[in-house]
Amino acid sequence: MDLRDYTRIIRRNWILIVAITLVGIVLSGAASILVKPTYTSETQLFVAIQGSGSVSELQQGNTFSQARVQSYVKTVDTPAVLKPALESLGGSDSTDDLAKRVKASTDLNTVLINIAVSDESPAQAAAYAQAIATSLIKVVDALEKPKTGGTSPVSLSIIRPAEAPTSPSAPNTKLNLFLGFFIGAVVGFATAVLRTRMDTKIRGEADLRKVTAASLLGAISFTQDAAKKPLLTQTPHQSPRAESFRQLRTNLQFANVSGGAKSILVTSSLPGEGKSTTATNLAISLSQAGSTVCLIDADLRRPRVNEYLGLDRSAGLTTALVGDADLNDLLQPWGEDNLYVLASGQIPPNPSELLGSEAMRNLLLRLEKSFDIIIVDAPPLLPVTDAAVLSQHVGGVVVVTACQAVKTQDLEKSLKALDLVGGNLLGVVLNKLPAKGPDAYTYSYYSHDTQPTKAESAYSPSSEETIPLMDDDPHRSSDFDSILIRENRREPRSYPLH
């Protein structure tokens, strides 16, 4: 993972990181409040060699003192020193308990001994520190006194008496808050990294690239307005959503630069990824660019194209495949451009067999002779085999992948299913991308508020009939279960098929 990956993790999970950091700060603050304050009193002793002599003797004595100081420091927390101190104060603590609260140290290359005692009472801490220092002086004097008699060559003196502290030494609230912030931030970031590692959903182009190197033909953002108005002709001409479909149209033309794929299958891994709306809007976009387009609703299990466009599906693809009507009579013109729609027809009991039949191949070949491009809306790849079977009859396949809805393993299975049957994958379309955030793939050059022109408004069908909006997304809010679709009332056009 590089710096960009970590930056993306932070942007995706910043709420989680901030929340855990705040928890760390709150817990450290609560601990600082609940913990009983402790006071620390310090005293300092000086170790000297008694007697006088030459400079050389004094230097040797100083070296001797520095060597002995380390031993004296180790003696401070022994019962020999602590017991007399406790007896002098009449304390009820044991020597072991007091030893835990006593800390003795010395500075390097000095003959100074520092004694610090902690206690819940500032006065008690000072009293213990002074008593321990006095006891240490007596113990060292007794230990260093020659056995033959005489005075000890070592003398300890208190140079800084113990005083009752005015402020507690613990808890250190500022330090605790800083540690809480630091530990919370580290734990939050580690949790975010772990969450990202365990998250297998496709959330953006970076996740897509981990699965396939196929061309990214387009990225379409999803907004609430798109839920109410799914068609391209229902959005402002200069909106980012409209521009994303124009970009998809352009990229698809580059992906099919050789012109070998006149029929393009649009599918997805799972239901609810928006492949029907993508196929419909792609067909509209291509027709607006001047191409003669035929949109086929080949999803013979959950047909949706007729509902988006306000068309009748009682006769359509299945009618043509069983030979009950001529294809010329089944094509329905839509809009003012050269867009013709072949609805699904009645839902058959054997969709896979019909779509994989020779009749389906011949139907596509016949349409390819009369239209510049054919867009085929097919069922998703994983639940059924319809799309994989049908991919053998078309020139290319476009896989629609909904962000935050499909997992990497599902997309891998879909692409493998296409590869097994020899499907020509033209590229992938990322759908339902967030408009903002680390995974956004849109630009704000075009205004969301730009109103459609009169010419663009003419592309919408014209009827006052309310048609249920049944998008591929099963989680769509019930508020958007219906939209007003206006059916085209112009005289029907017929397009001669060769």
Secondary structure as GFF3:
##gff-version 3
##sequence-region A 1 498
A	DSSP	alpha_helix	3	12	.	.	.	ID=ss1
A	DSSP	alpha_helix	14	34	.	.	.	ID=ss2
A	DSSP	beta_strand	39	49	.	.	.	ID=ss3
A	DSSP	alpha_helix	55	75	.	.	.	ID=ss4
A	DSSP	alpha_helix	79	89	.	.	.	ID=ss5
A	DSSP	alpha_helix	95	100	.	.	.	ID=ss6
A	DSSP	beta_strand	102	106	.	.	.	ID=ss7
A	DSSP	beta_strand	112	119	.	.	.	ID=ss8
A	DSSP	alpha_helix	122	144	.	.	.	ID=ss9
A	DSSP	beta_strand	154	160	.	.	.	ID=ss10
A	DSSP	alpha_helix	173	198	.	.	.	ID=ss11
A	DSSP	alpha_helix	205	209	.	.	.	ID=ss12
A	DSSP	beta_strand	216	221	.	.	.	ID=ss13
A	DSSP	alpha_helix	224	228	.	.	.	ID=ss14
A	DSSP	three_ten_helix	232	234	.	.	.	ID=ss15
A	DSSP	alpha_helix	240	255	.	.	.	ID=ss16
A	DSSP	beta_strand	263	268	.	.	.	ID=ss17
A	DSSP	alpha_helix	275	288	.	.	.	ID=ss18
A	DSSP	beta_strand	293	297	.	.	.	ID=ss19
A	DSSP	alpha_helix	305	309	.	.	.	ID=ss20
A	DSSP	alpha_helix	317	321	.	.	.	ID=ss21
A	DSSP	alpha_helix	327	330	.	.	.	ID=ss22
A	DSSP	beta_strand	332	334	.	.	.	ID=ss23
A	DSSP	beta_strand	339	342	.	.	.	ID=ss24
A	DSSP	alpha_helix	351	355	.	.	.	ID=ss25
A	DSSP	alpha_helix	358	370	.	.	.	ID=ss26
A	DSSP	beta_strand	373	377	.	.	.	ID=ss27
A	DSSP	alpha_helix	386	390	.	.	.	ID=ss28
A	DSSP	beta_strand	396	402	.	.	.	ID=ss29
A	DSSP	alpha_helix	408	420	.	.	.	ID=ss30
A	DSSP	beta_strand	425	433	.	.	.	ID=ss31
A	DSSP	alpha_helix	454	457	.	.	.	ID=ss32
A	DSSP	beta_strand	466	468	.	.	.	ID=ss33
A	DSSP	three_ten_helix	478	480	.	.	.	ID=ss34
A	DSSP	beta_strand	482	484	.	.	.	ID=ss35
###
